Amino acid sequence: MSGKDCAADLAIFITNRYKRAMSPTHASDDQYATGLALLAKPLMPLARIVQMLYLTGPFDTVAAVLDELREPIETNNATYDDPAAMLRPHLDLLQTFERFKHPQPPLARILDADENPLDPVEAIALHVGQRLLTRELETINSLLCAPCGCTLCCVGPDGAQRQDFFEIPLQDEETTLFALPQVDSQESRATSPYHEPPLVRAQRPFYQTDAALYHWRDGWSMILPRHTTCPHLAQATGHCTIYPDRPDVCRRPQIFSYVLEREQNLDVEVDGRTVPGFIGRSKLLAIWDCPYVQRFKDQIASFAEACGLEPVFKENKG
């Protein structure tokens, strides 16, 4: 078989797999039960109660607040039979509230949409909420993703899609997970994947070459051009071959915390260190391309409402 034929077969394989990924999943609701149970009892309402109790009560530590949560707590959306047990694994995040009684150097600079400083109580609540929700959604997404058998996040665009490439952002240390060419040049570090004109590689726009890792102005990402796949997608099974060690971004498809938006241009220097800047958004982002997002859109919207967030359903790869 010629290389051209192999390429054609691969393109057909990817296209068919993408179509299967976007088709309604046949998994039963029982297979999603654990993830849906967590979705029905978000942690942010409990975190707000802990914040209020700590601020208004005679508590020196947040741990002391949790020690007092011996009875079930009922909110408008759910009943929490053992709230302290649910929150103790996240005590490290909740201890941020102790800054109100034990002042420390600022963790972050958090502004509203008009770039005005937020009230300190609200700012810390958003900071805790962003990190708590990110951690919580990693578990929920994993539980909802597994029954789908979907590989949408692992393949580049097919011929029917408008995009020329898909980008998978990576942390610096995660680049070692991929045996792909690395492009790290003065030119790449001065631009972004979406800048025009595009970065040129091998005398062509970068997205007309093979899959590779690029160091852009804002950091590393893996670029999957049309009809390419992540090198760790096992074609026979559709499984990830490095699942326990997969990159951070792969642990959080396709419901994302958008409580805060990172804005590097808002960073400030305080006592010789950089304090990162954020804009408060108070939103929950769900990617509409994802089969389980479409299937459980009402539950996701209810989860966001219970957290005091605006749900945003956004198409990404259509």
N, C-alpha and C positions, 0 to 999 in steps of 0.2 A: 504494500500500500504506500502511495506517495505521501510526502509531507503535506501536500495540498489537501489530499483526501483526509488525512488525520486531522488537519485543522478544521475541515468542514464537518467531520464527525463530532469534534469537540464543540463546535459552535452549536450544532443541533442538540447535543447533550445538554449544554448549558441552557439553551432556549427552552427545551422541554422541562428541565428541572425548574426553571424560573416559573413557567406556566403552572407546574404542579404546586410550587410554593404559593402562588397567588390564587389557586383554586380553593374552594371551601374545604376546610379540614374535616375529616371524617372521625376524628377523635371524639369520644363521648365526654360529656361534662364531668363525669366521674374522674377522668384523667386530669382534669384541671382543678379538682376540688380543693387541694391544699393551697394552691396559689390564689384561688378565689376567696378562700376563707381569710387569708391575710389581707387581700384587697378590701374585704368587708370590714376590717378592723384596723384602720391606719393608726400609726403611732403619734402623728402630729397633734391630734386633739389631746392626748394624754400629756404630751410635752408642754402644751400650753397651760394645762392644769398645774403641772409641776412648777412651771415658771411663776404662776400666780401665787401658789402656796408658798414658794420660797421667798418671793418678794414681800408678801404681806404677813408671813408668819415668823415665829421666833426660831428660825432654823439657821444654823451656821453653815451647813452643808446640804447639798442636794441629796446625798445618801440618806440624811436624816428625814427628808421629805418622803423618800421611797419607803422608809421603815414605817411610816404612818399610813401608807396606802394598803390597809388590811382588808378593806371591803370592796365589793364590786363597784365599778363606776359606770353609770349609764349616761350616754350622750344622746343627741337627737338621732344619731345614725347607728349606734351600736352599744352593746353592753360588754364591758371588759371585766371578766370574772376575777382575774388576778393581775391588776395593772402593774403592780411592782415587779412581778416576774417578767412581764413583757418589757419593762423599761430597764431593768438592771443590766442586760447586755450592752446597753447604750449609755451607761453612766458616764463614760469618758466624754461623750458629746454634751450630755445634760449638765455636766460640771461647768460648762461655759457660763451658765447663769450665775455662778458664784462670783463672777467679776463685778456684779452689782454691789456686793458687800465687801469684796476684797479686791480693790482696784489693781489692775495690771496693765501693762502696755497694750495698746489696741491690737486686736487680731486682724481687723479689716476696716476698710473705709467703705461704708455702705450708703449710697445716695438714692434718691428717688428718680423718677424718669426725667425730671427737669434738672438733675444733678445737684439737688439740694440735700444736705445731710439729713438723714432720718433720725427721729427720736431714738436715743440709745436703747430703750427697752425694745422697740420694734426692730431696730437693727440687729440686736443680738438674737432676738426670736427668729428672724429670717436666716441669720447665719447658722444657728442650730438646726433650723428646719431644712435648709439646703443639704446639710451633711447627713442628717437623720434620714431624710427622704431618699437620698442617693443610696445609702446603705440598705434601707428597707426595700427599695425597688430592685436592687441587685438580686435579692432572693425571690421576689415576686416574679420578675421577668424570667428568671431561670426556670421557675416552676411552670409558667405559662408557655414558654417557648418550647420546652422539651416535647410535649405531645404533638406539636404541629408538624414535625418533620420538615421544617422549612429551611432553605439555604439562601434566602433572599439577601441576607447580610454578607454573604461570602462570595458573591459573583458580581462581575462587572455588567454593564448594560447589555441587553440584547438588541437585535436590529430594530425592534418595535419601539424602543425607548428613546426619548429625546436627548438624554445625556450622552456625552462622549466618554465619561469615566465616572467612577464612584471613588470617593475618598474615605479612607479609614484612618482617623487620627491616632497617633501612637505617642507614648511616653518615650523619652530618650532610651531608657534601658530596655524597652520592648522591641527595639529594632533588631536585637540579637536573636529574636525568635524566628526570623524569616531569612531564608537563604535566597535573597533576591538582590539584584544590583542596587547599589546605593548611589544616589545623586546628591552630593553635598558640595556645592560650589558657591562662589560669590554671587553668581547669577540667581541660583535657586534661593539663597538666603535673602535676596533682595525683593522677592516677589511672593505670590501666593498661587494656589492652583486655579483660581478664578480670575486672575488678572489678564487683561488684554494689552498687548499681544501675549500669547502664552509662552512659557519657557520652551526653548528649543532643545531637543535631545536627538542626537544622531540625524541632524539636519531636518527634523520634523517636529511638529508640536508634540510635547511630551506624551499626550494622551493617544497618539498614534503609534506609540512604540509598545514594548511589552510591559508587564507589571513590574513595578520597581518601588523602592523606598526613596522618598525625597525629603530633604531638609529645607523647609520653607521659612519664610520670615517669622512665622509663629510656631515653628517646631516641625517635628517629623510626621509624615503620614505615608500610608501605603496607597498607591494609586492603582486601581483596577480598570484598565481600559475596556473597551467593548470585547465581549466574548473571552474574557479571562476569568480566572478563579483565584481565590486565596490558595497559596501553596499547601495549606494545611487542611483543605477540604478533601476528604476521602471520597472520590467519585463513586466508588462502588456502594457506599453506605450513606453518603451525605452527612457523615459525622465529622466533627473537628478532631484532628489527630493530636492536638495539644490542649484539649479542653481544660484540664486542671490548671494550666499555665497560660491560658488565653489572655490577650491584652485587656486592659481595663475597659475600653470602649465596647468590647464584645460581651462584657458581663452585664451590660445595661441596655440591651435592646428590649422593647421599643417604646417604653414609657420612661420619660426622663423628668428629673427634677429641674424646673426652671424658676425656682424661687429666687435665685440670684443669677445675674449674668456677669461674668468676669469681663472687666474693662481695664486693660493694662494702661491705657492713657490716663486713668484716674489714680494710678499708684502715687503714693507720696513717701518721702523719706522722713522717718521719725527716729531720732537718736541713732543715726547711722544704719538703720535697717529699712528695708522696703515694706511698706504696709500696702497690701493688695487692694485694688479698688473694685467695687461691684455696683451694679444697678439692681435695685429691688424690683422684681417682675411679678412675683406671687402667682406663678402659672405652673401648670403641669402639661408637659408636651408629650403627645402620643402620635406615633408615626402611622398614618392611615394605611400605608402599603401592607403593614403586618397583618397576617390572618387573625391572630388572637386579639389585636386591637379592634379590628372590625367586629369580631364575634362578641367581645365583651365591652363594647363601647359604653353601654349604660352603667356597668359596674365601675368602669374607669372614671366616668363623669361623677358618679356618686362618691368615689374615693377622693377625687379632687375637691368636691364640695365640702366633704367632711374635714378636709385639711385647710379649708379657707382659701383654696386656690382656684384660679380660672382654668378649666380644661381647654387645651388647644389641640385639635386634631389636624395634623399637617401631612400632606402627601410629600414623599421624599424622592421616590424612584419611579413614579408613574410616567 
